[in-house]
Amino acid sequence: MGRNGSGDVPDEGRTIEDWTSIPWRKLETTVYRLQKRIFRASCRGDVSVVWSLQRLLMKSEAARCLAVRRVTQDNRGKHTAGIDGVASVLPSQRWQMVERLRDPETIKPRPVRRVWIPKPGKTEKRPLGIPVMLDRALQALVKIVLEPEWEARFEPNSYGFRPARSAHDAIAAIFDATCKKDKYVLDADIEGCFDNIAHEPLLDKLATFPMLRRLIKGWLTAGVMEGGVVEDTWRGSPQGGVISPLLALIALHGLETRITSAFGSRDRPQVVTYADDFVVLHPTREGIEKAQFLAEEWLKGVGLRLKASKTRIAHTRLALDGHAGFEFLGFHVRRYVTGEFRPGNDGRKQPIIKTLIKPSKESVKRHHRAMRDIVRARKTVPHEALISDLNPVIRGWSMYYRTVVSKKVFASCDYRLFSTLMHWAGRRHPKKSAGWVFAKYWRRSERGRWEFSIPDGPRLAVHADIPIKRHVKVRGHANPYDGNLVYWADRLRVHPLTTSRIAILLRRQRGKCANCRLLFTEADTITVKRLSPPSWRGLTDLASMRAVHQHCHGKVNDIAGEVIAANVARVFTTRTA
């Protein structure tokens, strides 16, 4: 792979204009039709048809172009370099990557670059493996080929790293399982899931055709480079690769079936998994202990084990080990005895017990800490700059938790932030009174409420303004490859993580990108494009905004980006040398 991010021999026949004029609608339609056929053949169990269609999709230029676009334009980590120092692929060179993907077996896997990133709210760090750009493109192509086959096989209560499924679906499944009856809970976490997956059991479970098996085995054993030293990888799948989440899901496939099949049809536990975290719910403690034993035995077969410090048995209402309820994906789940009563079957009054899901205390603390750190790090910035830095954090956190019982938590977050902002404003004017400081930075809105804002400009987002809206769980076996486009296009518009602004734009645009007119999917990165010059008043003017794909938003900057990307690659190479 050359310094331009593609083959060693430049392709002079195609230019940047050819890339920007690609009929993406036609390419995505072609790829989706093949994926839908693979999905249906996998549902039928017709392995020969699945392999034949997968080989056809691997050779398709449409799939290769989409794979290159995904890693060079759509992914948020598109400017992260591998061991070769290539942090970006120039638009005029993307065709070379497409041509290199024509013969995948000529591409030798290269070691990944290991970086360490901090875990949220913890001192320990997580290892991340960054493949080179060409390996990322090939992994994206293989994911396009493999995903429809396995989406037809995955268990219905598996939600992590899957298209069109989210953490909110997992929480909704837990609510459905706990809303009518008290349950014991096995709250489990798999220790070092990505780093400890056994290769041979994974490859045997894949059971794919030889070329695809060789490619995946090559990525698993390519090695890891850290500090200029390459280490062999005899187990694990580097976290950070495009295909690593899918491989982890395949390795964990079968855990739910193993646990539920060991029980009778009347007392089967509910198992909800999200990536390497899962919970098991059962009415008895004996059932939970049996499920834990079964899970530990099954995980040994794929080289994994439960993490003792994060695995506990809890109860949805009773306090075990001093704690009632359990936490999962940043939510706290617990059943509460209310002060209301209702007549029972025997005529006596029985207390009403409700399942309430709230943001976990640890998540609330991390959010307070994040807002406080932003304010403290910006002691001298202008008023509007602080607002623009805080608003994405406030809106993003509130949108994640708006599907549960969060109204009181939102109000407490606003109260804590007010105290932090008053301290920030008072420090800027130490000789002024508190009333003067408050009048300078807070203004009464049209609704009569005091807001942290500037005259005729942006205002600070308010947690309590985010409306509570329950999430509708995805249908059990519904899948983006099943052909039900109406269901998935409508579902995207009401997704919990869709901001109010994007939701309005999606409704106006009927779920389509304003630039290419293609329907958005949950795998797409949606950004907002302004049609008029930016101004503070324009920040809230939805008439001048359009929802577009990430790659559509950046097309106007592609030519200028060539020079920037070349300079970034040159600086990175000089520093690493």
C-alpha positions, 0 to 999 in steps of 0.5 A: 500500500502506497503513501496515497492510501491505495495501490503502489501503481497510480491509476491515471484513468479516473479522477476526483470528478469520476468519484463524486459523480458515482450514482450512489443510489444505483450502487446501494440498490444493487448491493441491498438486493444481493444482501436481501437474497443472502438473508433469505437464503440464510433463513432457508438454510441454503448454504450453497446459495449463500456462498454463491451470492457472497462470492458475487457480492465480493466481486461487485464493484458497487460493494467495493465502492461502498466499502471504500466510501465507508472507511474514507468518508463516513467513519468518524475515525477516517483520519486515524492512521495505521502503522503506515501513517496514512491518516486520510485517502485523497478523493482522486486516489479512492479508485485505486483502493477499489481496484485493489479490492478486486483481488482480495487475496493479493492484499497481505494483512498488516499489523494493527497499531495499538493505542490506549484510550481511557474508559469513561469514569475509570483510571484504567485504559482500553486497548484499541487496534487501528488497521491500515486503510486498505485493510479497513476497506477490505474488512468493510467489504467482508462485513457487507458480505457476511452481515446479512447471513448472520443477521438471519441467525442471530438470537432475537434478544441480541442488541449490541453492534447490530444494525437497527438495534440499540441500547434502548431496545435492550432496556425496553426488553428488560422492562418487558421482562420485569414489569409484571413480576419480581425477578432475580438477575444475573448481571454479568460482564465478559472479561476482555471479550475482544482480547481473548476470543479463541481463533479456532472456535470462531473460525469453525463457527463462521463455517464460510468458504475458504477464501473468506476464512483465510482473509479473516484468519489473516486479520486475526493473526496479523499481530499488533505494533506498539512502540515499534515492536510487533507482537504476535496475536494468537487469540482475540480480535483487535478492538478498533477494526471494522469487522471486529464487532461482527466477529465478537457477535459471531463468537458469542452467538449461541449463549442465549440458546444454551441458557434457555434450552436447559430449562423447561418451556414454562420456567425459561429465563429471559436473556438480554445481551448487548455486546459483551454485557448480558443479563439473565432474569428468572423468578428463582435464585436457583434458576439464576445460579444454574444460568450462571454455571451454564454461561461459564461453561459455554464461554470456556469453549470460546476462550472467554470467562465472566469477570468476577468483579462485575458479575453479581446476582441481584433482585429487581425489588429486594436488597441483596448485598445492600443494593436493590435493583441492578444497572445495565448500559448506564440505566438503573432498573428497580421495582418500587412499592408505591403507596397505591393499592388494588384488590387482589384475587382474594379480595384483599388490597395489595400494593401496586409495584412498578418497574422504574428505570432511571439514569444510574447514579454513576452516569449522572456523576460522570455527566456532572463532571464532564460539564464542570470540566468544560466550564473550568477549562474555558474560564476566559472564552466568550459567552457564546463559545461556552454555550456552543461547547456545552450544548452538544454534551447536554443534548446528547446525554439528555437524548440518551436518557429521555426514554426512561424516568428522567424528569427529576434527574434532568431538573437536578442537572440543570440546578447543578449546572446553574451553580457551576455557571454562576461561579464561572461568571462571578470569577470573570467579574470579581468586583461586581455583585451577584445580581449584576453578574446574573443580569449580564449572563442570564436573560428572560425568555419569551416564556418568562424563564431565565436562560443563560444566553446572549442577546439575539443569539444562542441559548444554553440547552436545558435538560428539562426541555427534552421531553420524555418519550418512551422507546418502542422496542424493535420487533423480535426478528425484524431486520433491515435486510428483510425488505420492509423499508417502510418500517425501517424508514419510519423507525429511524425518524423516532430513534431516541438518539435522533435530536429534535432538529434532525427528527424534524428535518427527517420528517420534512425530507421523508427520511431521505438525504437532501443531496443524494435523495437516498433513504437514511439507514441506521448505519448512516452518519447524519449531519446538518448542512446549512444552505445560508451563511452561518450566523447566530440567528441561523443556528435555530432557523430550520428553514436554512438546514438540510439533513445529509449523509456525512459523505454528502456534506463533505463533497464540496471540501474534497479538493481542498482536503487533498492538500490537507491530507497530504500534509497530515500524512507527511507530518505523521511520517516524520514524527514516527520516523 
